[in-house]
Amino acid sequence: MVISLYAGLLTIWLLILSVRVIGLRGNPLFAVMAFAPHGKKALERAIRAHGNFCEYTPLFLILLYMLEQQGAAATTIHAYGASFLVGRLMHGVCFGFMTQSLPLRIAGTALTLFALLGLAVQLLML
């Protein structure tokens, strides 16, 4: 199943975002992930990057699974999976690891939303 690849990769990214938050909260085991910028703003941004990921990813994986179970071509599954993955990476890097990069955030959000919209429309057309 193609979805397994994206579920695995997205889980690894979730763990990275989680460790970043833990490191910024002061856990010495994960201090390596608390690199600059430090402070309350960096922690708030990292928490939102993690939270935003957790809000979109379960729905995406459910929709992708449903499309795959309906017999969609592997290339279609890869197109949606890669789009969502790249979008979440762009958004997560911008929000969780940088202080500002509006173009990266906008592009990441667009890829995420287009993947979700495409899946929804395709499932409705089946």
HELIX and SHEET records of a PDB file:
HELIX    1   1 ILE A    3  LEU A   24  1                                  22    
HELIX    2   2 PRO A   28  ALA A   34  5                                   7    
HELIX    3   3 LYS A   40  GLN A   69  1                                  30    
HELIX    4   4 ALA A   74  PHE A   97  1                                  24    
HELIX    5   5 LEU A  102  MET A  125  1                                  24    
END                                                                             
